[in-house]
Amino acid sequence: MHDDDLIIRPARPEDEQQLADLNRAAWSWLSDVAPCPPEGTGMFDERHTPGQYLLALLGGRVVGYVRQVPPTPLDSNRHVRQIQGLAVDSDVRGRGVGRALVEAACDAARGEGARRITLRVLGHNAPARRLYARCGFREEGALPGEFLIEGQYVDDICMGRSLLG
C-alpha cells in the first residue's frame, strides 16, 4: 500500500452497508463483548451517526473504520473524546490502516477542541493494545475480570493519551 492509495474520510449515510459488512467480517471475541450482529443489521441509529465514523478506503472499498465520540454528555467532560470502535479488513491488516485511522481520530478530536482521547480495550487483545501503544496511548487502569467471554474472565483495559503538543 502506498500512502496516497489510502483515503480517510468521514462516513456518509450511503456508506452504511459497506460499513456494516466490514463490521460483521471483522467481528471477533478478541475485540468484541457482544455477539456478532446478524446479517441485515445496520450501523447507524440515533446514537451511532455517520459523523462519528471515519472510514479508510482503498480503491473505493471500505477497509476500516474508527468511531470517535464524547464519552459523556457532561460539560465537565467536553474536553475528552473516546474511541468506541475500530475495525480493519483482515486483507489489509499489518499495512498501517489501523494506525492511520487512530491518528485520524486523534486529529479530528483535536480539531474539535479535545485535549485528551481515551479508549477501552480487552486485556486479551494484544494486537490492538500494541497498536494503541504505538499511537501514544498508555494504560491508565484496568477493570479485572470485567467480561466473561467464552468461559474466560477478561480484563477491560482503559487507555488514554494527551492531544496537546
C-alpha positions in Angstrom: 0.0 0.0 0.0 1.3 3.4 -0.9 0.3 6.2 1.5 -1.5 8.0 -1.4 -3.7 5.0 -2.1 -5.3 5.2 1.4 -8.2 7.7 1.7 -9.6 8.5 5.2 -12.8 10.4 5.2 -15.9 10.9 7.3 -18.7 8.3 6.8 -21.8 9.2 4.8 -25.3 7.6 5.1 -24.7 5.8 1.8 -21.7 4.0 3.4 -23.8 2.1 5.9 -24.0 -1.2 4.0 -20.2 -1.4 3.4 -19.5 -0.4 7.0 -22.0 -3.0 8.4 -20.4 -5.7 6.1 -16.9 -4.8 7.4 -18.1 -4.8 11.0 -19.5 -8.3 10.7 -16.5 -9.6 8.8 -14.1 -8.1 11.4 -16.1 -9.3 14.4 -14.2 -11.5 16.9 -14.4 -12.4 20.6 -10.9 -11.0 20.7 -12.2 -7.5 20.3 -16.0 -7.7 20.9 -18.1 -8.2 24.0 -21.4 -8.8 22.3 -22.3 -11.5 19.8 -21.8 -10.8 16.1 -24.6 -8.6 14.7 -26.9 -10.6 12.4 -27.0 -10.1 8.6 -29.1 -7.1 7.8 -28.2 -5.2 11.0 -27.2 -1.6 10.2 -24.6 0.6 11.8 -26.4 3.9 12.1 -29.1 4.9 14.5 -29.8 7.8 16.8 -26.8 7.0 19.0 -24.4 6.0 16.1 -24.4 8.6 13.4 -22.3 8.8 10.2 -20.5 11.8 11.5 -19.0 9.8 14.4 -17.1 7.5 12.0 -14.0 7.9 9.9 -13.6 5.4 7.1 -10.4 4.1 5.4 -10.9 3.4 1.7 -8.6 1.6 -0.7 -9.7 1.5 -4.3 -13.1 2.9 -3.3 -13.7 0.0 -0.9 -14.2 0.5 2.9 -11.3 -1.4 4.5 -11.5 0.1 8.0 -13.3 2.4 10.4 -12.9 4.2 13.7 -15.7 5.7 15.8 -14.8 8.7 18.0 -17.3 10.4 20.3 -17.6 12.4 23.5 -17.5 9.8 26.3 -20.4 11.5 28.2 -22.8 14.4 27.5 -21.4 16.3 30.5 -19.9 19.8 30.0 -17.2 18.9 32.5 -16.1 16.1 30.2 -16.4 18.0 26.9 -12.6 18.2 26.5 -12.3 14.4 26.1 -13.1 12.1 23.2 -13.3 8.4 23.2 -12.6 5.8 20.5 -15.6 3.5 20.7 -14.9 1.1 17.8 -12.1 0.3 15.4 -12.0 -2.4 12.7 -9.7 -3.2 9.8 -10.4 -5.7 7.0 -8.3 -8.8 7.5 -7.0 -8.5 3.9 -5.1 -5.2 4.8 -4.1 -5.8 8.4 -0.5 -5.0 9.1 -0.3 -2.3 6.4 -0.8 0.8 8.5 -4.6 1.2 8.1 -5.3 0.9 11.8 -2.6 3.3 12.8 -3.8 5.8 10.1 -7.4 5.6 11.5 -6.3 6.1 15.1 -4.2 9.1 14.2 -7.0 10.5 12.1 -9.4 10.1 15.1 -6.9 11.9 17.3 -6.5 14.7 14.7 -10.3 15.0 14.4 -10.7 15.1 18.2 -8.0 17.8 18.4 -9.8 19.7 15.7 -13.0 19.6 17.9 -11.1 21.2 20.7 -10.4 18.0 22.7 -7.4 17.9 24.9 -7.4 14.1 25.6 -8.6 10.9 24.0 -9.3 7.6 25.7 -10.4 4.1 24.8 -11.2 0.7 26.3 -9.7 -2.5 25.0 -10.0 -6.1 26.1 -7.0 -7.3 28.0 -6.5 -10.4 25.8 -6.4 -8.2 22.6 -2.6 -7.9 22.4 -2.6 -6.7 18.7 -4.9 -3.8 19.5 -3.0 -2.9 22.7 0.2 -2.8 20.7 -1.3 -0.6 18.0 -2.7 1.9 20.6 0.7 1.9 22.4 2.4 2.7 19.1 0.0 5.6 18.7 1.0 7.1 22.1 -1.8 5.6 24.3 -0.8 4.5 27.8 -2.6 2.1 30.1 -4.3 4.1 32.7 -6.3 1.5 34.6 -8.0 -1.9 34.4 -11.2 -3.4 35.4 -10.2 -7.0 36.3 -12.5 -9.8 35.0 -15.0 -7.2 33.7 -16.3 -9.5 30.9 -17.0 -13.3 30.7 -16.1 -14.3 27.2 -16.2 -17.9 26.0 -15.8 -19.1 29.6 -12.9 -16.8 30.5 -12.9 -13.7 32.5 -11.3 -10.9 30.6 -10.0 -7.6 31.9 -11.2 -4.3 30.4 -8.1 -2.0 29.9 -8.5 1.8 30.0 -6.0 3.6 27.8 -5.6 7.3 27.0 -3.3 9.9 25.6 -3.0 13.7 25.6 -3.8 15.6 22.4 -1.7 18.6 23.4 1.7 19.4 21.9 
